[in-house]
């Protein structure tokens, strides 16, 4: 499919996902993309607020239609792969995915994904927040050790052509990469996701226990081996994870 036509851009809105869902409900075509310079009510998983520095972040929602729900169970894994590849296309970075859909660079979060679907109506909205050119001092103090952007730092050598990455370039790259990955096979998605899995082999804890991450299974679940050698498969909507350092 092709993403980015039509394209609706807002200088300021509450949430690009909300605007895209409204448009989807009134019959907007697949491929629609909604972006904004600023959000007042951006959301991540589990209802968490999403910080976005105005004009320095890609605030993006794409409409996937048709969407068959159970026939496309790995869509939540395909999207972060596309975000990783888009980020790497515009900046000299290497991205990994913290299951299920946070994108990290050097142990710090650079992007998040929120997919909201209505399989009964045949569509899904793919929400992405990507920190493109946010100086470290612009992050709230409580986020500075956890968040990052594509803006080069002294530790990164070299710049892409044209200098620092732009939101416009990130938008074009994300449209291109998402169009490819939403149509990829399950095997391709799992292989690419596992290659970027930040948690593989690491010890984590969640509300129900702790253990070592062993793999991502064919359903996209996180498989963890507990201290008693039991294997537990966690679904993305079930838990909040903490990496034990």
C-alpha positions as CSV (number, residue, x, y, z in Angstrom):
1,X,0.0,0.0,0.0
2,X,1.0,3.7,-0.3
3,X,1.1,5.9,2.7
4,X,0.9,9.7,2.8
5,X,-1.9,10.4,0.3
6,X,-4.1,12.1,1.5
7,X,-2.0,13.9,4.2
8,X,-3.7,16.1,6.8
9,X,-1.4,18.2,8.9
10,X,-2.3,20.2,12.0
11,X,-0.3,22.9,13.7
12,X,-1.7,21.8,17.0
13,X,-4.1,19.1,18.0
14,X,-4.9,16.9,20.9
15,X,-3.8,13.6,19.3
16,X,-3.1,12.6,15.7
17,X,-4.5,9.1,16.5
18,X,-7.8,10.7,17.5
19,X,-8.0,12.8,14.3
20,X,-7.1,9.7,12.2
21,X,-9.8,7.6,13.9
22,X,-12.4,10.3,13.3
23,X,-11.5,10.4,9.7
24,X,-11.5,6.6,9.4
25,X,-15.0,6.4,10.9
26,X,-16.2,8.8,8.2
27,X,-14.8,6.7,5.4
28,X,-11.3,8.1,4.8
29,X,-9.2,5.9,2.5
30,X,-6.3,3.6,3.5
31,X,-3.0,5.5,3.2
32,X,-4.3,8.6,4.9
33,X,-1.6,10.1,7.2
34,X,-2.3,12.7,9.9
35,X,0.6,14.7,11.4
36,X,1.0,17.6,13.8
37,X,3.6,20.0,14.9
38,X,2.3,19.8,18.5
39,X,0.0,17.5,20.5
40,X,-1.8,18.4,23.7
41,X,-2.9,14.9,24.6
42,X,-0.5,12.4,23.0
43,X,-0.8,8.9,24.4
44,X,1.4,5.8,24.6
45,X,0.6,2.3,25.7
46,X,-1.5,1.8,28.8
47,X,-2.7,5.5,28.7
48,X,0.7,7.0,29.4
49,X,1.3,10.6,28.3
50,X,3.7,11.1,25.4
51,X,6.1,14.1,25.7
52,X,6.8,15.8,22.3
53,X,8.8,19.0,21.8
54,X,6.8,21.2,19.4
55,X,8.3,21.1,15.9
56,X,11.1,18.7,16.8
57,X,9.2,15.4,16.8
58,X,7.4,13.4,14.1
59,X,3.8,13.0,15.4
60,X,2.2,10.6,13.0
61,X,-0.9,8.5,12.5
62,X,-1.4,6.3,9.4
63,X,-4.6,4.7,8.4
64,X,-4.4,1.0,7.4
65,X,-7.4,-0.1,5.4
66,X,-8.4,-2.8,4.8
67,X,-7.3,-4.4,8.1
68,X,-8.3,-8.0,8.9
69,X,-7.5,-8.1,12.6
70,X,-6.8,-11.8,13.4
71,X,-5.3,-12.3,9.9
72,X,-2.6,-9.7,10.6
73,X,-1.6,-10.5,14.2
74,X,2.0,-9.2,13.9
75,X,1.1,-5.7,12.8
76,X,2.2,-4.4,16.3
77,X,5.7,-5.9,15.6
78,X,5.9,-4.8,12.0
79,X,5.4,-1.1,12.9
80,X,8.5,-0.7,15.2
81,X,10.7,-2.4,12.6
82,X,9.6,0.3,10.1
83,X,10.2,3.0,12.6
84,X,13.8,1.6,13.3
85,X,14.5,1.6,9.5
86,X,13.1,5.1,9.0
87,X,15.2,6.5,11.8
88,X,18.3,4.8,10.5
89,X,17.6,6.2,7.0
90,X,17.9,9.8,8.2
91,X,20.4,9.6,11.0
92,X,23.6,7.7,11.9
93,X,22.0,5.6,14.6
94,X,21.3,1.9,15.3
95,X,17.9,1.2,16.7
96,X,16.6,-1.7,18.8
97,X,13.1,-2.6,20.0
98,X,12.1,-3.0,23.6
99,X,9.1,-5.3,23.4
100,X,6.5,-4.8,22.4
101,X,6.9,-1.5,20.6
102,X,9.3,1.1,22.1
103,X,12.3,2.0,19.9
104,X,15.6,2.6,21.7
105,X,19.0,4.0,20.8
106,X,21.8,3.2,23.2
107,X,19.5,2.2,26.0
108,X,17.3,5.3,25.7
109,X,13.9,5.7,24.2
110,X,13.6,7.6,20.9
111,X,10.1,6.5,19.7
112,X,6.9,4.8,20.7
113,X,4.1,3.1,18.8
114,X,0.4,2.9,19.5
115,X,-1.8,0.8,17.2
116,X,-5.5,1.3,17.6
117,X,-7.7,-1.0,15.5
118,X,-11.4,-1.6,14.6
119,X,-11.3,-4.9,12.8
120,X,-15.1,-4.9,12.7
121,X,-14.9,-1.7,10.6
122,X,-11.8,-3.0,8.6
123,X,-9.2,-0.4,9.7
124,X,-6.3,0.2,12.0
125,X,-4.6,3.5,13.0
126,X,-0.8,3.3,13.4
127,X,0.4,6.0,15.8
128,X,4.1,6.8,16.0
129,X,5.9,9.4,18.1
130,X,9.5,9.9,17.0
131,X,11.9,12.3,18.7
132,X,13.8,13.7,15.7
133,X,15.7,16.8,16.7
134,X,15.1,17.4,20.4
135,X,18.1,18.8,22.3
136,X,18.7,17.0,25.6
137,X,17.9,20.1,27.6
138,X,14.4,20.3,26.1
139,X,13.4,17.0,27.7
140,X,11.7,17.3,31.1
141,X,14.3,16.7,33.8
142,X,12.8,13.4,34.8
143,X,13.2,12.0,31.2
144,X,16.7,13.1,30.4
145,X,18.3,9.9,31.4
146,X,15.7,7.8,29.6
147,X,14.9,9.7,26.4
148,X,16.9,10.6,23.3
149,X,16.4,11.9,19.8
150,X,18.0,11.4,16.4
151,X,19.9,14.7,16.9
152,X,23.6,13.7,16.7
153,X,25.6,13.9,19.9
154,X,29.4,14.2,20.4
155,X,29.4,10.4,20.8
156,X,28.1,10.0,17.2
157,X,30.5,10.6,14.3
158,X,29.2,11.9,11.1
159,X,26.0,13.4,9.8
160,X,23.6,12.5,7.1
161,X,23.6,14.7,4.0
162,X,22.2,18.1,4.9
163,X,23.2,18.0,8.6
164,X,20.8,17.3,11.4
165,X,17.8,15.1,10.6
166,X,14.5,16.9,9.8
167,X,10.9,16.0,10.6
168,X,10.1,16.2,6.9
169,X,12.8,13.6,6.0
170,X,11.6,11.3,8.8
171,X,8.0,11.5,7.6
172,X,9.0,10.5,4.1
173,X,11.2,7.7,5.4
174,X,8.4,6.4,7.7
175,X,5.8,6.4,4.9
176,X,8.1,4.4,2.7
177,X,9.2,1.8,5.4
178,X,5.7,1.3,6.8
179,X,4.3,0.7,3.4
180,X,6.7,-2.2,3.0
181,X,6.4,-3.7,6.5
182,X,2.6,-3.7,6.8
183,X,2.6,-6.1,3.8
184,X,5.5,-8.3,5.0
185,X,5.1,-12.0,5.8
186,X,4.9,-13.2,9.4
187,X,8.3,-14.9,8.9
188,X,10.0,-11.7,7.7
189,X,8.5,-9.7,10.5
190,X,9.6,-12.1,13.2
191,X,13.1,-12.5,11.8
192,X,13.6,-8.7,11.6
193,X,12.1,-8.1,15.1
194,X,14.2,-10.8,16.8
195,X,17.3,-9.3,15.2
196,X,16.5,-6.0,17.0
197,X,15.2,-7.4,20.2
198,X,16.7,-5.3,23.0
199,X,15.5,-7.7,25.7
200,X,16.8,-11.0,24.4
201,X,18.8,-12.7,27.2
202,X,18.1,-10.0,29.7
203,X,16.5,-10.4,33.1
204,X,13.2,-8.5,33.5
205,X,10.4,-8.3,36.0
206,X,6.7,-7.6,35.7
207,X,3.7,-7.6,38.0
208,X,3.5,-11.3,38.0
209,X,7.1,-12.4,38.4
210,X,10.6,-12.2,36.9
211,X,12.9,-14.1,34.6
212,X,15.2,-14.1,31.6
213,X,13.8,-13.3,28.1
214,X,14.3,-16.2,25.7
215,X,12.5,-15.3,22.5
216,X,9.6,-13.7,20.7
217,X,7.2,-16.5,19.7
218,X,5.1,-16.8,16.5
219,X,2.2,-14.9,18.1
220,X,4.5,-12.0,19.0
221,X,4.4,-12.9,22.7
222,X,7.5,-12.5,24.9
223,X,8.7,-15.8,26.2
224,X,10.4,-15.7,29.6
225,X,12.2,-18.4,31.5
226,X,11.5,-18.1,35.3
227,X,14.0,-19.1,38.0
228,X,12.1,-22.5,38.2
229,X,12.8,-23.0,34.5
230,X,9.1,-22.6,33.6
231,X,8.5,-20.8,30.4
232,X,5.9,-18.0,30.4
233,X,4.5,-16.3,27.3
234,X,3.4,-12.7,27.9
235,X,1.0,-10.8,25.6
236,X,1.6,-7.1,24.9
237,X,-1.6,-5.9,26.6
238,X,-1.0,-7.8,29.8
239,X,2.1,-6.4,31.5
240,X,4.4,-3.5,32.2
241,X,8.0,-4.6,32.1
242,X,11.1,-3.4,34.0
243,X,14.6,-4.2,32.9
244,X,16.7,-5.4,35.8
245,X,20.2,-3.7,35.5
